[in-house]
Amino acid sequence: MRMFGLALLATMVMTGNAMAAPKWAIVVHGGAGVIERADLSAEQEAAYRAAMERVTRAGAEVLADGGSALDAIEAAIHLLEDDPLFNSGRGAVFTAEGRNELDASIMDGATLSAGAVAGVTRTRHPISLARQVMTASPHVMLMGEGADTFSREQGLEQVEPGYFYTERRWRSLEKFLAEHGLPVPAKPQGATKPDEAAALAHDEGKYGTVGVVALDRAGHVAAGTSTGGTTGKRWGRVGDSPIIGAGTYASDASCAVSATGTGEYFIRLTVARDICALVELKGMSLQAAADEVIQKKLTALGGDGGVIAVAPDGQMAWSYNTSGMYRARMAEGEPLVVGIYKDEP
């Protein structure tokens, strides 16, 4: 009887744990870098926290209503791409030639299908273009003029290059060019006037990227990442954000990851895929795997940045070796958590 009682108790505990696992979850990042309390004014901090909450709740609403992880990611990143606080879409940094060249990628953990774009200049929402590459083309990655042509053919919203202009990012470019002895180009045609939201943007260094990972009610995970790259980039430089396996990766067999940081290091380490491999092949917890790659491997190589991740069993994680990262997470039955600084959960 005592053995039966213990077995019954164990079954109840296991069932309870299974029931406690969230059916959906979402984790969001708005970039990592030099983000310290002394750097942000109270108004700036409030603006970033409000933005992260708004974006996370928007994605969570899609998931709670039974939407797919891909739908939640696209909806959330749309908001980030339209927010001049972040280095993606309308808040993107400028190249040395005074252009906004946008990169994005998305991956479906259920099928391992993926899509990516690099050097896009006229698509309002690069994350949607990446998804179209995944679903409406035989390819994984398109770049530059060809990607913009495909975007028009797919009927995605197009904008003039000046749409992405923000005064804050232009001033950062002027400073960069002066420091490197390079000429300042003419402003893009149709450059918009400064607005209050853009004035609150904080220059976090060379790490600005946005990303979302999600788990839906069907048990599938997905990941998406979008960025404007680095200020003053030259020669068609492309970072890790559109590189599947480096800045973005998702598999139902392990986890979904979106990265932000110095892209060259993330590419060399295939950071996103490496984290998933540790979960799948070594049985590591999601947090332990993320820390192994970011706190040890990335740090040892001299790179900096961070990741967010989610697993099919509802585990959520983030890890970064910079002084801060804009981040948030939410899951079924769990409260929203928003963080910026290193001393926060």
C-alpha distance (Angstrom), angle and dihedral (degrees) to the residues before:
residue distance angle dihedral
M1 . . .
R2 3.78 . .
M3 3.84 91.0 .
F4 3.81 90.2 48.5
G5 3.78 89.3 50.1
L6 3.80 92.5 51.4
A7 3.80 91.1 47.3
L8 3.79 90.8 49.7
L9 3.81 90.4 48.7
A10 3.81 91.1 50.1
T11 3.79 90.3 49.7
M12 3.80 90.5 50.0
V13 3.80 91.3 49.4
M14 3.81 92.2 48.9
T15 3.80 91.4 46.7
G16 3.78 90.2 47.9
N17 3.79 91.7 51.6
A18 3.77 91.2 48.4
M19 3.77 91.1 50.4
A20 3.79 90.2 47.4
A21 3.80 93.2 56.1
P22 3.81 109.1 103.6
K23 3.80 116.4 -110.0
W24 3.79 90.7 -147.9
A25 3.78 135.6 19.9
I26 3.79 139.2 174.1
V27 3.81 133.9 -165.3
V28 3.81 123.7 -171.1
H29 3.79 134.4 -169.8
G30 3.78 130.4 -170.5
G31 3.80 98.0 -168.7
A32 3.78 138.1 -66.1
G33 3.78 131.0 -121.6
V34 3.78 142.6 93.2
I35 3.79 97.1 -5.3
E36 3.80 112.8 148.0
R37 3.78 133.0 158.3
A38 3.78 91.5 -109.8
D39 3.82 90.3 54.8
L40 3.79 99.2 57.4
S41 3.79 125.9 64.0
A42 3.80 117.7 -137.6
E43 3.81 88.5 -104.4
Q44 3.79 92.7 51.4
E45 3.79 93.1 47.9
A46 3.78 91.4 49.6
A47 3.80 90.9 49.5
Y48 3.80 93.7 51.6
R49 3.80 93.6 45.6
A50 3.80 91.3 49.1
A51 3.80 91.3 48.7
M52 3.80 93.5 49.7
E53 3.80 90.7 48.7
R54 3.79 93.0 48.3
V55 3.80 93.0 49.5
T56 3.80 95.0 45.3
R57 3.80 93.5 48.2
A58 3.80 90.5 49.2
G59 3.79 91.4 55.2
A60 3.79 92.1 41.9
E61 3.80 90.7 54.1
V62 3.80 90.2 56.9
L63 3.81 91.2 50.4
A64 3.81 94.9 44.4
D65 3.81 89.3 53.3
G66 3.79 90.6 54.5
G67 3.79 97.8 -97.9
S68 3.78 121.7 149.8
A69 3.78 125.1 -95.6
L70 3.81 88.2 -115.3
D71 3.80 91.7 54.4
A72 3.81 91.6 48.9
I73 3.79 92.0 49.6
E74 3.79 93.5 49.1
A75 3.81 92.8 47.7
A76 3.80 93.1 48.5
I77 3.80 95.7 45.3
H78 3.81 90.8 48.9
L79 3.79 87.5 64.3
L80 3.80 91.9 47.7
E81 3.80 92.3 48.2
D82 3.81 89.7 53.0
D83 3.80 94.5 47.7
P84 3.84 114.6 89.1
L85 3.81 89.9 -153.4
F86 3.80 89.6 78.6
N87 3.79 134.9 61.3
S88 3.79 97.4 -115.3
G89 3.78 132.8 81.9
R90 3.77 110.4 -17.4
G91 3.80 94.3 9.3
A92 3.80 95.3 48.2
V93 3.78 121.8 137.8
F94 3.80 122.9 -117.0
T95 3.77 130.9 -107.9
A96 3.81 119.6 -128.6
E97 3.81 87.1 -95.0
G98 3.81 91.2 57.8
R99 3.80 96.0 -106.2
N100 3.79 132.4 129.5
E101 3.80 106.1 -131.3
L102 3.78 110.9 -175.7
D103 3.80 130.2 -156.5
A104 3.81 129.7 -169.3
S105 3.78 142.4 161.1
I106 3.79 139.5 -174.9
M107 3.81 133.3 -170.3
D108 3.79 134.6 -166.5
G109 3.78 113.0 -141.7
A110 3.80 93.0 -159.9
T111 3.80 95.6 61.9
L112 3.82 104.3 12.3
S113 3.79 87.0 -122.5
A114 3.79 113.2 151.6
G115 3.77 141.8 179.4
A116 3.79 132.9 -167.4
V117 3.79 141.6 173.8
A118 3.79 132.7 -165.1
G119 3.79 132.8 -166.4
V120 3.82 95.8 12.5
T121 3.81 113.3 168.3
R122 3.81 108.5 174.2
T123 3.80 109.0 33.1
R124 3.79 112.4 102.4
H125 3.80 93.5 -151.6
P126 3.82 112.8 32.4
I127 3.82 91.2 -179.0
S128 3.82 89.3 63.7
L129 3.78 90.0 49.7
A130 3.80 90.1 51.6
R131 3.79 88.8 52.4
Q132 3.81 90.9 50.2
V133 3.79 89.8 51.8
M134 3.82 87.0 54.1
T135 3.80 96.8 46.9
A136 3.81 106.0 26.8
S137 3.80 104.6 36.2
P138 3.81 136.2 52.0
H139 3.81 90.2 -124.6
V140 3.79 138.6 84.4
M141 3.81 100.6 -150.5
L142 3.80 136.2 28.4
M143 3.78 126.0 179.2
G144 3.79 143.6 -160.1
E145 3.79 121.4 -27.7
G146 3.80 92.5 -0.9
A147 3.78 91.6 55.6
D148 3.80 91.0 50.1
T149 3.82 90.3 49.2
F150 3.80 91.1 51.4
S151 3.81 88.4 48.3
R152 3.81 91.8 56.0
E153 3.79 91.6 46.2
Q154 3.80 89.6 52.9
G155 3.80 91.5 52.7
L156 3.79 96.3 -117.0
E157 3.79 117.9 158.1
Q158 3.80 112.7 -84.9
V159 3.80 127.0 -158.4
E160 3.78 137.1 -175.6
P161 3.82 114.1 -98.7
G162 3.80 89.5 -111.0
Y163 3.81 89.3 66.7
F164 3.80 90.0 77.2
Y165 3.80 93.8 50.5
T166 3.81 120.1 117.7
E167 3.78 123.4 173.6
R168 3.80 92.2 -135.3
R169 3.80 93.3 58.8
W170 3.81 92.1 43.7
R171 3.79 90.8 55.5
S172 3.80 89.2 50.7
L173 3.80 88.5 53.7
E174 3.82 92.5 49.7
K175 3.79 89.7 51.7
F176 3.80 92.1 48.4
L177 3.80 93.6 48.7
A178 3.80 92.3 48.1
E179 3.81 90.8 51.7
H180 3.81 90.8 51.0
G181 3.79 97.2 41.6
L182 3.79 93.7 -115.8
P183 3.82 126.6 141.6
V184 3.80 121.1 -103.3
P185 3.82 111.1 -119.7
A186 3.79 126.0 -142.0
K187 3.78 116.4 -84.1
P188 3.80 114.9 -98.0
Q189 3.77 116.3 -92.1
G190 3.79 113.3 -92.8
A191 3.80 94.1 20.3
T192 3.78 108.3 178.4
K193 3.78 124.3 -126.4
P194 3.81 119.9 -100.3
D195 3.78 115.2 -86.1
E196 3.78 133.7 -161.8
A197 3.80 95.9 -107.7
A198 3.81 93.8 52.1
A199 3.80 90.4 49.8
L200 3.82 88.8 62.9
A201 3.81 94.0 57.1
H202 3.80 114.6 121.0
D203 3.80 120.5 -143.6
E204 3.80 101.6 -128.5
G205 3.80 94.0 179.4
K206 3.80 126.4 -113.5
Y207 3.78 96.3 -23.5
G208 3.80 106.0 79.7
T209 3.78 112.3 139.1
V210 3.79 135.6 127.3
G211 3.76 127.1 -140.1
V212 3.78 145.1 166.6
V213 3.80 133.6 -161.2
A214 3.78 122.7 -170.9
L215 3.80 145.5 -178.3
D216 3.79 117.6 -152.9
R217 3.81 133.2 -156.9
A218 3.79 90.7 -97.4
G219 3.80 88.9 63.5
H220 3.79 95.8 -109.6
V221 3.80 125.8 133.5
A222 3.79 129.3 -153.3
A223 3.80 138.7 175.5
G224 3.80 136.0 -152.4
T225 3.81 134.9 -177.5
S226 3.81 133.6 -175.3
T227 3.81 132.2 -178.7
G228 3.78 148.4 160.1
G229 3.81 90.5 -139.7
T230 3.79 122.5 -135.1
T231 3.80 130.4 -27.3
G232 3.80 112.4 -96.7
K233 3.80 95.5 7.6
R234 3.81 113.9 171.0
W235 3.79 142.5 -163.8
G236 3.80 94.5 29.4
R237 3.79 94.1 -61.3
V238 3.81 114.9 -168.9
G239 3.80 123.2 -166.4
D240 3.77 133.0 -160.7
S241 3.82 99.7 -78.7
P242 3.83 96.3 88.6
I243 3.80 93.8 35.7
I244 3.80 111.0 101.8
G245 3.79 108.0 -135.0
A246 3.80 94.6 21.5
G247 3.80 108.1 57.5
T248 3.80 98.6 5.6
Y249 3.78 134.8 28.9
A250 3.80 137.5 151.2
S251 3.79 135.1 178.7
D252 3.79 130.7 161.2
A253 3.79 86.2 -140.6
S254 3.80 91.5 67.2
C255 3.82 124.7 -8.8
A256 3.79 148.5 -60.0
V257 3.82 122.2 -102.0
S258 3.81 136.6 -173.1
A259 3.79 120.0 -173.8
T260 3.79 139.3 -158.7
G261 3.78 127.7 -172.2
T262 3.78 144.2 70.3
G263 3.78 96.8 -11.3
E264 3.78 98.5 -154.2
Y265 3.82 90.4 65.1
F266 3.80 93.9 44.8
I267 3.80 89.6 52.5
R268 3.79 93.3 49.8
L269 3.80 92.0 49.8
T270 3.83 96.3 37.4
V271 3.79 83.6 -135.5
A272 3.80 100.5 -175.0
R273 3.80 95.1 47.7
D274 3.79 92.5 42.8
I275 3.80 91.8 57.2
C276 3.79 91.0 50.3
A277 3.81 91.1 47.9
L278 3.81 91.4 54.5
V279 3.79 89.8 52.5
E280 3.80 94.7 45.8
L281 3.79 102.4 37.0
K282 3.81 103.2 28.6
G283 3.78 99.1 32.4
M284 3.79 93.1 -126.9
S285 3.78 120.8 161.7
L286 3.79 114.0 -103.8
Q287 3.81 93.5 -110.5
A288 3.79 92.9 47.1
A289 3.80 91.6 50.1
A290 3.80 92.7 48.6
D291 3.81 91.4 48.8
E292 3.80 92.1 46.9
V293 3.79 91.7 57.9
I294 3.80 100.7 35.6
Q295 3.80 103.9 34.1
K296 3.80 95.7 37.2
K297 3.81 115.6 19.9
L298 3.80 99.2 31.8
T299 3.78 93.3 41.1
A300 3.81 92.6 47.9
L301 3.81 90.2 52.8
G302 3.80 91.0 51.6
G303 3.79 97.3 -110.2
D304 3.78 127.6 131.1
G305 3.76 137.3 -157.0
G306 3.77 137.7 76.6
V307 3.79 149.7 -111.4
I308 3.77 142.1 -135.5
A309 3.79 121.7 -149.6
V310 3.80 144.2 178.8
A311 3.81 131.2 -169.9
P312 3.82 131.9 -149.8
D313 3.81 89.9 -108.9
G314 3.81 91.5 58.8
Q315 3.80 99.5 -99.0
M316 3.81 112.0 149.0
A317 3.79 126.4 -165.8
W318 3.77 146.1 166.9
S319 3.76 131.0 -173.7
Y320 3.81 132.0 177.8
N321 3.80 137.5 164.4
T322 3.81 96.9 -153.8
S323 3.80 125.4 91.8
G324 3.78 91.9 -98.3
M325 3.79 148.4 -2.9
Y326 3.80 129.8 -163.8
R327 3.77 102.2 -123.4
A328 3.80 144.7 154.9
R329 3.78 139.5 174.1
M330 3.78 138.3 -171.0
A331 3.80 135.8 174.2
E332 3.76 140.6 177.4
G333 3.79 107.5 -70.3
E334 3.79 92.9 5.3
P335 3.82 128.6 99.4
L336 3.76 125.8 -113.0
V337 3.82 113.3 -93.4
V338 3.81 121.0 -162.4
G339 3.80 124.8 -175.8
I340 3.78 140.1 172.5
Y341 3.80 110.0 163.9
K342 3.79 133.5 60.3
D343 3.82 94.4 -113.1
E344 3.81 93.6 59.4
P345 3.84 124.8 91.8
